Amino acid sequence: MALHRAVKLRERERKMPLVAQVDAPPLQLDRGSCLCYAFPPVTQILLGIAQAAPAGGGAGGLAQTFLPMVLIIGVMYLIVLRPQMKKQKEVQRMLSELKKGDDVVTTGGIVGRISGIKDDEVTLQVQEGVRLRVLRSAVAGRHKAGEAKPDAKTT
């Protein structure tokens, strides 16, 4: 039954003149639509793509459908993923280069000097006689002495 409908539909498409498809009115957005005013350049580009698309679809339509998706994924890779991977490599390099005597700050905001390093643990000397053991991954970065601001004293 479905095969019979498909055959009739193809016969009808063959009999239709191609002029009828070319004379179709251009696509336009409803002027009351929020998309019409929110993104006019994007709207015009999308309408141009829709008007240029062949009416029957075909292989060209399939390529035009997937091309924007591939471009979006490529842009996301370049803008988001690649810089994030660079930052992650930089942090891993910094953590591997830690040595005894470095001043560091943890993700919790604790500032201390490294007094000992094990595989995945770092011992920080926060004050004379006060030592904290933290995970190496909890170290946010190196601390420079000029970064700390003196506390305001109340009188």
Residue, then its C-alpha position, 0 to 999 in steps of 0.5 A: m500500500a505504501l509502495h503504491r502511494a510512493v509510486k503515484l507521488r513520484e509520477r505526480e512529481r514527474k508530471m508537475p512542471l518545474v516552473a511551478q516550483v520556481d514561481a513559489p512566493p519567497l519565504q517571509l517571517d511574520r512581522g509580529s514574530c519576536l525572531c523577526y526583530a531580535f536577530p535580523p541579520v541571522t533571520q535574513i541569512l536563514l531565509g536566504i538558505a531556505q530559499a536557495a534549498p532545492a524543493g526536492g531535498g536530495a543529496g545537496g540538501l543533506a550536505q547543506t543540513f549538516l554543514p552548519m552543524v559541523l561549523i558550529i562544532g568546529v567553532m565550539y572546539l576553537i572557542v571553548l574546548r581548545p583554550q580549556m585544554k591548554k589551561q588544564k595542561e598548564v595547571q598540570r605542568m605547574l603542579s608537577e613543577l612544585k618543589k619544597g620552599d615554594d609559596v602557594v595558595t590553595t583553592g580554599g584561599i590558604v597561603g603557605r610554604i611547601s615544606g614537604i611533597k609526597d605523591d599526591e599530597v603537599t604539606l604546607q607550613v602556614q605559620e611557624g609550627v602550623r602545618l597542613r596536609v592538602l592534596r596536590s590538586a588543591v593547590a591553585g597556583r603559586h603565591k607572590a609576596g606582593e599580592a597580599k594586602p595588609d589587613a585593616k586594623t580597627t582602632 
